[in-house]
Amino acid sequence: MGNEAVGSSSTRLITLRGNSGSGKSVVAAAIRAARPSGTVAILGQDVIRRDILGTGEDAGGHPIGLIDLAARYLLDRGFDVIIEGILNAMWYSQALPDLVADHRGVSRSYIYDLSFEETVRRHSTKPVATAFGEAEMRQWYRGLQPIANLDESIITADDSLDATTARILNDCWP
């Protein structure tokens, strides 16, 4: 994976990491809605693992490689890219920093620091709340797992959707 320059000085690469139920996909969608149509691609880890590859796991590296390959492809074609998901540090601690290092444009990384109880509360407000519940979320919960060399800005429970979206938009498109 990688090790060559990707994107351009005008492309943006955003990583949004955090536990299930944090609000990553909602923020990604809000950022895309605030930008011109057809300019922002969202690479959702769950979509790639579950819908494309038919697995919920990163073991074997296929989701990691596919996220990296898709991000590089899209950045090289002028898209701004948001990578969002749990993106467990155990599996993504090399791929994400390598991608950010290779990106020619603006790269910003964010990580949610929320208690397990807060992720369950947020999940209960979503349309997919009945698809899985607290027991599954407890299995997936890893707490705060920053990745070295990714320079992640922390998003807390005190940061609203609107404030988080505005902060990322301002950081990436000042």
N, C-alpha and C positions, 0 to 999 in steps of 0.2 A: 504494500500500500504506500502510495505517495512518494515523498522525498523529491518532488519537483514543484516549482512554482505553479500556482493555480489561481484562477480568477484574474481580476484586474484591480487597479487602484480604486475603481468605482464600485466594486462589489462588496457586499456585507455578508459576514458569516457570524451567526448567533447560535450559541449552544445554551439550551435551557435544560438543566438537570434537576431532579428531585424525586422524592418518593411518590408512589401512586396516590392520586387524589390531590396533589399539590396545587394544580391549576396551570400546568405547563402548556397543555394543548389549547386552553382558553386564551392564554396570553399570546401564544403563537398566532392563533386565528385573529385576535384583535390587532396585532402588529400588521398582519397581511392586509386586513381590512382598511388600515390607515394609510397604506401605501398604494401607488398606482396599480391598477389591475394588471395581472400577468407578470409582475416583477419579483414576487416573493414566493419561493418554493418552501414548503414545510415537509421535512423528512421526519415523520413520527416513528419512533422506535417500535411502538406497538403495531402500527400498520405494516412495517417491514417484517417484523417477527411473525405476527399472527396471520395477517391477511396475505402477504406475499409468500412467505416461507412456510407457513403452517406450523409454527412452533412458538412457544412462549419463552424460549431459551436463547441465550447468547453463546452457549457452549458450542464449540466447533468453529466459532468465528465468522460464520456466514452472515449474520446480521451486521456485524461490525464492518466487514469488508464491503457489504452492499451499501451501507450508509456512507462509508468513505468514498466509494466509487461514484455513487449518485451525487454526493455533494460536490465532488471535483468536476464531474460532468456539467452540472448545473451552473456552478461558478464560472467555468470556462465559457459558458454560453450567455453570460451576463446576468444571470439570476442572482438575487440575494437569497441566501439559504438560512433557514432556521432548522436546527437539529434539536428535537425535543424528545425526552423520555427519561426513564429512571437512569439509564446509561451508567450502570453500576461501575464504580471506580475499579473494581477487580478486573473488569473486561475492557474498559475504555481508556485506561490510564496512559496508553501509548498512542492509540489511533487519534483521539481528539487533539491532544497537544501537537502531534505531527501535522494534522490537517491545518490547525490554526497557524503553526509556524510556516507552512507552505503557502498560505493564503496571502496574496499581494495587497488585498484591500483591508477594510476595517473589520476586525474580528473582536467580538465581545462574548464573554461567557458568564452565565448566571447559574446560581444554585439555590434551591429552596432549603431553608433551615426551619422546618416545621415539626412540631411534636406529632407523635402517632395519632393522638386524639384529634388534633387539628386536621390531619389528612382525612380521617374518617368523617369528621364533620363536613368538610368540603365535598367529599365524595357523595355524601347523602343528599346534596343539593343538585346533583347532576342527573341528566336523563338516563345514564347508564348505571345508576345506583343499584338497580336490581340485578345487573349482570354478574356482579361479584360483591362480596361484603367484607366485613371486618376481619373474618378469619383469614381470607386470602390476603388482604392488605397487611395483616400482621406477619405473614410468611415473607412478603416482599419487602417489608420496611427495613431499612438499613441505617436510619439516622442520617446525620450529616457526613458525607463522604467527599470532601474536596479532592480534586485531582491536582497533584503537583504540576507546575509548569502550565496551568490553564488560567491562572489569575481570575478566578471566579468571584463575581460580586454576589453578595448574599441577599436573598429575598426572604423576609420574615413574615410572620402572621400579621404584623402591623401594616404591611404593604398591601394596599388594595389593588384590585385588578386594574383600575384606571391609573393609579399612581405607578404601578409596575410597568404597564404599557407605555405610559408617558416617559418614564425613566429610560427604558430601552430605546424608544424612538429617538429621544434626545441624545443618548450615548452614541447611537449608530448613524443618525442623520441630523447632525447638529445644525 
